[in-house]
Amino acid sequence: MNETLRNTAPNEKQPGTTVNALHRRVQRMPRGRRRGSVMALMAFILPLLALMAAFCVNLAHMQLTRTELIVATDAAARAGGRAFSEEQTVDAAKDAAVATALLNSVDGMPLQLRREDAANEIEFGSTSQPGGLGSRYYFTKVSTSDVAANQVIASAVRVNGRRDSSSLGGVIPLVFPKFFSRDYFEPTQRSVAMQVDRDISLVLDRSGSMEWLTWPDGDSPWNYDVYAEAADAGILYRSRGGYYYSRGEDQASFERWAWDNYFDYDVPPAVKWNSLVDAVEAFFDVLDDTPQSEQAAIASYASTGSRDSWLDPDFDVAMNAVDNLNTGGGTGIGRGMREGIKHFQHANARPFASKTMVVMTDGNHNTGEDPLDVAREFASTYNMTIHTVTFGSDANQSDMHDVAAACNGKHYHAESGEQLIAVFQEIANNLPTLLTE
């Protein structure tokens, strides 16, 4: 029995025998061979990691540069489009586009645009939607020289921002050159700013003060020297330390007497309302010449507001409504704005037209809703712009500035009838711009 055990024991596999033998063989493996295997692996991985890092850095640099070029080109196009709508000249559009491009850097260098027509970096044309409303806009280029000569009408400005070998700024060097056999890349970007159609609501002041005269700068009948002479002339009378209108006289007759007799002006007096009518007519004359399709409507206010015409592409309809208005009463600016917003709620309002309200006053709000509260409500509810116009030295410019700011508009002020006409003409030319590419 013991003999049998001794004979069979060597043939049995003991649990630790194979591991120990392997351990002895590993111990006998030279250290240099193990170190060489790791170094061979690192020699393969490190260049691969370096290539991947260089690729990622170059790619990130290219993406950043493209983004900078997009921002610079869009800004230049928007500035050129706005200047073109306001000034109506090719040179003004080019000046604005070039100046704005220089304010934006691409890869650490201001974007430079050429003014020359042959460079094709600032182009003029028109946009259309062949697929109908809601479809993509397409730009059709026209000759810049023809636009400058007023031989063709343009409604859009396209800026081609380039950093290639033919541009003033040149190509963009890569952070890691010679990668994939390239030392640089040449990004380009196009941006089109088009002038959009507008629905316009004119909200006009027809309060009693609109019958007052427009006085030249520095002159006013509202002082005691004028009152004393008017009393001598029988226009006023003095009682208990104050001056009052004589029987049959009123503010209008007193102002006309002061104009003709006290100040002795050579030119006839200008009534504010008449100046406003002339300014509105000039406004529509400008709209007639713009390439866009505009609609206009009239609302007005004194102590109460009224809606005097609906949106219509025929400006004679709005002008006839103005001619039929009468002045008199307080100054309820907010009530007039309430009537004006109804134009944009009417079926005539176009869903894709830009909405612009122009609010004009010659004085201070004194009845009804505060116009600033109304403007803030409109800003939170409607996608629209409100421009405000103050006329004369008695107008509250500060409050109307706030009303315009509440709806992303601009405040204008005019002291004379001539300035009022210029303001309305500027607003008519101030077409909103839209980036379409």
C-alpha positions as CSV (number, residue, x, y, z in Angstrom):
1,M,0.0,0.0,0.0
2,N,2.8,2.5,0.9
3,E,4.7,1.4,-2.2
4,T,1.8,2.2,-4.4
5,L,1.4,5.6,-2.9
6,R,5.1,6.4,-3.5
7,N,4.8,5.3,-7.1
8,T,1.8,7.3,-7.8
9,A,2.6,10.5,-6.0
10,P,5.1,11.9,-8.5
11,N,2.5,11.7,-11.3
12,E,-0.1,13.7,-9.4
13,K,-0.3,17.4,-10.3
14,Q,0.3,19.5,-7.2
15,P,-1.6,22.8,-7.0
16,G,1.4,25.1,-6.9
17,T,3.8,23.4,-9.2
18,T,3.0,25.2,-12.5
19,V,2.8,28.7,-10.9
20,N,6.1,28.3,-9.2
21,A,7.8,27.1,-12.4
22,L,6.3,30.1,-14.3
23,H,7.5,32.4,-11.6
24,R,11.0,31.0,-11.9
25,R,10.9,31.6,-15.7
26,V,9.7,35.2,-15.3
27,Q,12.4,35.9,-12.8
28,R,14.9,34.7,-15.3
29,M,13.5,37.1,-18.1
30,P,16.1,40.0,-18.6
31,R,14.9,43.4,-17.4
32,G,16.1,45.0,-20.6
33,R,13.6,43.1,-22.6
34,R,10.6,44.3,-20.5
35,R,11.8,48.0,-20.7
36,G,12.2,47.8,-24.4
37,S,8.7,46.5,-24.9
38,V,7.2,49.5,-23.0
39,M,9.4,52.0,-24.9
40,A,8.3,50.4,-28.2
41,L,4.7,50.9,-27.2
42,M,5.3,54.5,-26.2
43,A,7.2,55.2,-29.4
44,F,4.0,54.3,-31.3
45,I,1.5,56.0,-29.0
46,L,3.2,59.4,-28.4
47,P,3.4,60.4,-32.1
48,L,-0.2,59.4,-32.5
49,L,-1.2,61.5,-29.5
50,A,0.8,64.5,-30.9
51,L,-0.9,64.2,-34.3
52,M,-4.3,64.1,-32.7
53,A,-3.5,67.1,-30.5
54,A,-2.3,69.1,-33.5
55,F,-5.4,68.1,-35.5
56,C,-7.7,69.2,-32.6
57,V,-5.8,72.5,-32.1
58,N,-5.9,73.3,-35.8
59,L,-9.6,72.4,-36.0
60,A,-10.5,74.6,-33.0
61,H,-8.5,77.5,-34.5
62,M,-10.3,77.1,-37.8
63,Q,-13.7,77.0,-36.2
64,L,-13.0,80.1,-34.1
65,T,-11.7,82.0,-37.1
66,R,-14.8,81.1,-39.1
67,T,-17.1,82.3,-36.3
68,E,-15.2,85.6,-36.1
69,L,-15.5,86.0,-39.9
70,I,-19.3,85.3,-39.6
71,V,-19.7,87.9,-36.9
72,A,-17.6,90.5,-38.8
73,T,-19.4,89.9,-42.1
74,D,-22.9,90.0,-40.6
75,A,-22.1,93.3,-38.8
76,A,-20.7,94.8,-41.9
77,A,-23.7,93.8,-44.0
78,R,-26.2,95.1,-41.4
79,A,-24.4,98.4,-41.1
80,G,-24.2,98.8,-44.9
81,G,-27.9,97.9,-45.3
82,R,-28.9,100.4,-42.6
83,A,-26.8,103.2,-44.1
84,F,-28.2,102.4,-47.6
85,S,-31.8,102.6,-46.3
86,E,-31.2,105.9,-44.4
87,E,-28.9,107.7,-46.8
88,Q,-30.1,106.1,-50.1
89,T,-26.6,106.2,-51.6
90,V,-24.1,103.5,-52.6
91,D,-21.2,105.4,-51.1
92,A,-22.8,105.7,-47.7
93,A,-23.5,101.9,-47.6
94,K,-19.9,101.1,-48.6
95,D,-18.5,103.5,-46.0
96,A,-20.6,102.0,-43.2
97,A,-19.7,98.4,-44.3
98,V,-16.0,99.1,-44.5
99,A,-15.9,101.0,-41.2
100,T,-17.9,98.3,-39.3
101,A,-15.8,95.5,-40.7
102,L,-12.6,97.2,-39.4
103,L,-14.1,97.1,-35.9
104,N,-14.3,93.3,-35.9
105,S,-11.1,91.1,-35.8
106,V,-10.6,87.8,-37.6
107,D,-7.7,85.9,-36.3
108,G,-6.4,89.0,-34.5
109,M,-6.6,91.2,-37.6
110,P,-9.4,93.6,-38.5
111,L,-11.5,92.4,-41.4
112,Q,-10.7,94.6,-44.5
113,L,-13.1,95.1,-47.3
114,R,-12.5,96.7,-50.7
115,R,-14.8,99.4,-51.9
116,E,-14.1,98.9,-55.6
117,D,-16.9,97.3,-57.6
118,A,-14.5,94.9,-59.3
119,A,-13.5,93.4,-56.0
120,N,-17.1,92.1,-55.5
121,E,-16.8,92.4,-51.7
122,I,-19.7,94.9,-51.3
123,E,-22.6,94.2,-53.7
124,F,-26.1,95.5,-54.3
125,G,-29.2,93.7,-55.5
126,S,-32.6,92.5,-54.4
127,T,-34.0,89.5,-52.6
128,S,-37.0,87.3,-53.5
129,Q,-38.8,84.2,-52.2
130,P,-39.6,82.0,-55.2
131,G,-41.2,79.5,-52.9
132,G,-43.6,82.0,-51.4
133,L,-44.0,83.4,-47.9
134,G,-41.9,81.5,-45.4
135,S,-39.5,80.1,-48.0
136,R,-35.8,80.8,-48.4
137,Y,-34.7,84.2,-49.6
138,Y,-32.4,84.4,-52.7
139,F,-30.2,87.3,-53.6
140,T,-30.0,88.7,-57.2
141,K,-27.1,91.0,-57.9
142,V,-27.4,94.2,-60.0
143,S,-24.8,96.5,-61.3
144,T,-23.5,98.8,-58.5
145,S,-22.8,101.6,-61.0
146,D,-26.5,101.4,-62.2
147,V,-27.7,101.6,-58.6
148,A,-25.4,104.6,-57.9
149,A,-26.8,106.3,-61.1
150,N,-30.4,105.6,-60.0
151,Q,-31.0,103.5,-63.1
152,V,-32.0,100.4,-61.1
153,I,-33.5,99.9,-57.7
154,A,-31.7,97.8,-55.0
155,S,-33.2,96.7,-51.7
156,A,-30.4,94.5,-50.3
157,V,-26.6,94.7,-49.6
158,R,-24.4,91.6,-49.7
159,V,-20.9,91.6,-48.1
160,N,-18.4,88.9,-49.0
161,G,-16.0,88.6,-46.2
162,R,-12.8,86.8,-47.2
163,R,-9.5,85.8,-45.7
164,D,-8.0,84.1,-48.8
165,S,-5.0,84.8,-50.9
166,S,-6.8,87.5,-52.9
167,S,-8.1,89.4,-49.9
168,L,-6.4,92.4,-48.2
169,G,-6.0,90.4,-45.0
170,G,-4.5,87.4,-46.7
171,V,-4.8,83.7,-45.6
172,I,-5.0,82.4,-42.1
173,P,-1.9,80.5,-41.0
174,L,-2.4,77.2,-39.1
175,V,-1.2,76.9,-35.6
176,F,0.6,73.7,-36.6
177,P,1.6,74.2,-40.2
178,K,2.5,71.4,-42.6
179,F,-0.3,69.3,-41.2
180,F,-1.7,67.3,-44.1
181,S,0.7,69.3,-46.3
182,R,-1.1,72.6,-45.5
183,D,0.3,75.8,-44.0
184,Y,-2.9,77.8,-44.0
185,F,-6.6,77.9,-44.7
186,E,-8.9,80.4,-46.6
187,P,-12.3,81.0,-45.0
188,T,-15.0,83.0,-46.8
189,Q,-18.4,84.1,-45.7
190,R,-21.4,85.9,-47.3
191,S,-24.0,87.9,-45.6
192,V,-27.1,89.7,-47.1
193,A,-28.9,92.5,-45.4
194,M,-32.3,93.2,-47.0
195,Q,-34.8,95.9,-46.3
196,V,-38.1,94.5,-45.3
197,D,-41.7,95.7,-46.0
198,R,-43.4,97.7,-43.3
199,D,-46.8,98.3,-41.9
200,I,-46.8,101.9,-40.4
201,S,-49.1,103.5,-37.9
202,L,-48.8,107.2,-37.6
203,V,-50.2,108.5,-34.3
204,L,-50.6,112.3,-34.5
205,D,-51.2,115.0,-31.9
206,R,-54.3,117.1,-32.7
207,S,-54.5,118.8,-29.4
208,G,-55.3,122.5,-29.1
209,S,-51.6,123.5,-28.8
210,M,-51.1,122.3,-32.4
211,E,-52.8,125.6,-33.5
212,W,-50.1,127.6,-31.8
213,L,-47.3,129.1,-33.8
214,T,-43.9,127.7,-34.2
215,W,-41.5,130.3,-32.9
216,P,-37.9,130.7,-34.1
217,D,-35.2,129.7,-31.6
218,G,-34.7,132.2,-28.8
219,D,-38.0,134.1,-29.4
220,S,-41.2,133.7,-27.5
221,P,-44.2,135.8,-26.9
222,W,-44.6,134.4,-23.4
223,N,-43.0,137.2,-21.4
224,Y,-44.2,140.4,-19.6
225,D,-42.6,142.8,-22.1
226,V,-44.8,141.4,-24.9
227,Y,-47.8,141.3,-22.6
228,A,-47.5,145.0,-21.8
229,E,-47.4,146.0,-25.4
230,A,-50.3,143.7,-26.2
231,A,-52.3,145.3,-23.5
232,D,-51.5,148.8,-25.0
233,A,-52.7,147.4,-28.4
234,G,-56.0,146.1,-26.8
235,I,-55.2,142.4,-27.4
236,L,-54.8,141.8,-23.7
237,Y,-56.0,143.6,-20.6
238,R,-54.5,143.8,-17.1
239,S,-56.4,143.0,-14.0
240,R,-55.2,142.2,-10.5
241,G,-51.6,141.9,-11.5
242,G,-52.3,139.5,-14.4
243,Y,-52.9,139.7,-18.1
244,Y,-56.1,138.3,-19.8
245,Y,-57.4,138.1,-23.4
246,S,-59.6,140.9,-24.4
247,R,-63.1,140.2,-25.7
248,G,-62.9,138.5,-29.1
249,E,-59.2,137.6,-28.7
250,D,-57.6,134.3,-27.9
251,Q,-54.2,132.7,-27.9
252,A,-54.1,132.4,-31.7
253,S,-54.8,136.1,-32.3
254,F,-52.3,137.1,-29.5
255,E,-49.5,135.1,-31.1
256,R,-50.2,136.4,-34.6
257,W,-50.2,140.0,-33.2
258,A,-46.9,139.3,-31.5
259,W,-45.5,137.8,-34.7
260,D,-46.5,140.7,-36.9
261,N,-46.2,143.6,-34.5
262,Y,-43.9,142.9,-31.6
263,F,-41.2,140.8,-33.4
264,D,-42.0,142.2,-36.9
265,Y,-41.0,139.0,-38.8
266,D,-40.8,139.2,-42.5
267,V,-42.0,135.7,-43.1
268,P,-45.6,134.6,-42.3
269,P,-46.2,132.6,-39.1
270,A,-46.2,128.8,-39.2
271,V,-48.9,127.0,-37.3
272,K,-47.7,123.7,-35.8
273,W,-50.6,121.7,-37.3
274,N,-49.8,123.0,-40.8
275,S,-46.2,122.1,-40.3
276,L,-47.2,118.6,-39.3
277,V,-49.5,118.1,-42.4
278,D,-46.5,119.2,-44.6
279,A,-44.2,116.7,-42.8
280,V,-46.7,113.8,-43.2
281,E,-47.0,114.6,-46.9
282,A,-43.2,114.5,-47.2
283,F,-43.2,111.2,-45.3
284,F,-45.5,109.6,-47.9
285,D,-43.5,111.2,-50.8
286,V,-40.4,109.3,-49.5
287,L,-42.4,106.0,-49.1
288,D,-43.5,106.3,-52.7
289,D,-39.9,106.1,-53.9
290,T,-38.7,103.2,-51.7
291,P,-38.5,99.7,-53.4
292,Q,-40.4,98.1,-50.5
293,S,-44.1,97.6,-50.2
294,E,-45.4,99.7,-47.3
295,Q,-48.8,100.3,-45.9
296,A,-49.7,103.3,-43.7
297,A,-52.6,104.2,-41.4
298,I,-53.5,107.2,-39.3
299,A,-54.5,107.4,-35.6
300,S,-54.7,110.7,-33.7
301,Y,-55.4,112.0,-30.3
302,A,-56.4,115.1,-28.2
303,S,-58.4,114.5,-25.0
304,T,-59.5,111.2,-26.7
305,G,-58.0,109.0,-29.3
306,S,-59.4,108.1,-32.7
307,R,-58.6,105.6,-35.5
308,D,-58.8,107.7,-38.6
309,S,-57.8,105.2,-41.4
310,W,-56.8,101.5,-41.7
311,L,-53.6,100.2,-43.2
312,D,-53.6,100.8,-46.9
313,P,-50.9,100.8,-49.6
314,D,-52.6,103.8,-51.2
315,F,-51.1,106.7,-49.2
316,D,-53.8,109.1,-50.5
317,V,-56.2,107.3,-48.1
318,A,-54.1,108.2,-45.1
319,M,-53.4,111.7,-46.4
320,N,-57.1,112.4,-46.8
321,A,-57.7,111.2,-43.2
322,V,-55.1,113.8,-42.0
323,D,-56.7,116.6,-44.0
324,N,-60.1,115.8,-42.3
325,L,-58.8,116.1,-38.8
326,N,-59.6,119.0,-36.5
327,T,-57.5,120.3,-33.6
328,G,-58.6,121.1,-30.0
329,G,-58.5,119.5,-26.6
330,G,-55.9,118.0,-24.2
331,T,-53.0,115.7,-24.9
332,G,-53.8,112.0,-24.3
333,I,-50.8,110.4,-25.9
334,G,-51.5,106.9,-24.4
335,R,-55.0,107.0,-25.8
336,G,-53.7,107.7,-29.3
337,M,-51.3,104.8,-29.0
338,R,-54.2,102.5,-28.0
339,E,-55.9,103.4,-31.3
340,G,-52.7,103.0,-33.3
341,I,-52.1,99.4,-32.1
342,K,-55.5,98.4,-33.6
343,H,-54.0,98.9,-37.0
344,F,-51.7,95.9,-36.4
345,Q,-54.5,93.8,-35.1
346,H,-56.7,94.4,-38.2
347,A,-57.0,92.0,-41.1
348,N,-55.1,94.4,-43.3
349,A,-51.9,93.9,-41.3
350,R,-49.5,91.6,-43.0
351,P,-48.0,88.8,-40.8
352,F,-44.5,89.1,-42.3
353,A,-44.3,92.9,-42.5
354,S,-42.3,94.8,-39.9
355,K,-44.6,96.8,-37.6
356,T,-43.6,100.5,-36.9
357,M,-45.5,103.0,-34.9
358,V,-44.6,106.7,-35.1
359,V,-45.9,108.8,-32.2
360,M,-45.8,112.6,-32.6
361,T,-46.5,115.3,-30.0
362,D,-45.8,119.0,-29.4
363,G,-46.4,119.0,-25.6
364,N,-46.8,117.1,-22.4
365,H,-49.1,114.1,-21.8
366,N,-51.9,115.4,-19.5
367,T,-54.9,113.0,-19.7
368,G,-55.5,109.3,-19.9
369,E,-53.0,106.4,-19.8
370,D,-49.3,107.2,-19.3
371,P,-47.7,106.6,-22.8
372,L,-44.7,104.9,-21.2
373,D,-46.9,102.3,-19.5
374,V,-48.6,101.7,-22.8
375,A,-45.3,101.3,-24.6
376,R,-44.0,98.8,-22.1
377,E,-47.1,96.8,-22.5
378,F,-46.7,96.8,-26.3
379,A,-43.1,95.8,-26.0
380,S,-44.0,92.7,-24.0
381,T,-46.9,91.7,-26.3
382,Y,-46.0,92.7,-29.9
383,N,-43.0,92.5,-32.1
384,M,-42.9,96.1,-33.1
385,T,-40.9,99.4,-33.1
386,I,-42.0,102.7,-31.8
387,H,-40.3,105.9,-32.9
388,T,-41.3,109.2,-31.2
389,V,-41.2,112.7,-32.5
390,T,-41.4,115.9,-30.3
391,F,-42.0,119.2,-31.9
392,G,-41.3,122.6,-30.4
393,S,-39.7,123.9,-27.2
394,D,-42.7,122.9,-25.0
395,A,-42.6,119.2,-25.8
396,N,-41.5,116.7,-23.2
397,Q,-38.5,115.2,-24.9
398,S,-37.3,113.1,-21.9
399,D,-40.6,111.2,-21.5
400,M,-40.9,110.5,-25.3
401,H,-37.3,109.4,-25.4
402,D,-38.2,106.7,-22.8
403,V,-41.3,105.7,-24.8
404,A,-39.2,105.1,-27.9
405,A,-36.5,103.2,-25.9
406,A,-39.2,100.9,-24.4
407,C,-39.9,99.5,-27.9
408,N,-36.4,99.6,-29.5
409,G,-37.2,102.8,-31.3
410,K,-35.5,106.2,-31.7
411,H,-36.6,109.6,-30.4
412,Y,-36.4,112.6,-32.8
413,H,-36.9,116.3,-32.0
414,A,-37.7,119.2,-34.2
415,E,-37.8,122.9,-33.3
416,S,-39.1,124.2,-36.7
417,G,-41.4,123.1,-39.5
418,E,-38.4,122.4,-41.7
419,Q,-36.8,120.2,-39.1
420,L,-40.0,118.3,-38.7
421,I,-40.2,117.6,-42.4
422,A,-36.6,116.3,-42.3
423,V,-37.4,114.1,-39.3
424,F,-40.3,112.4,-41.0
425,Q,-38.3,111.9,-44.2
426,E,-35.5,110.3,-42.1
427,I,-38.0,107.9,-40.5
428,A,-39.5,107.0,-43.9
429,N,-36.0,106.1,-45.1
430,N,-35.1,104.2,-41.9
431,L,-36.1,100.8,-43.2
432,P,-35.6,97.9,-40.9
433,T,-33.0,95.4,-42.1
434,L,-33.0,91.6,-42.0
435,L,-30.1,89.2,-42.5
436,T,-31.1,86.5,-44.9
437,E,-27.8,84.8,-45.6
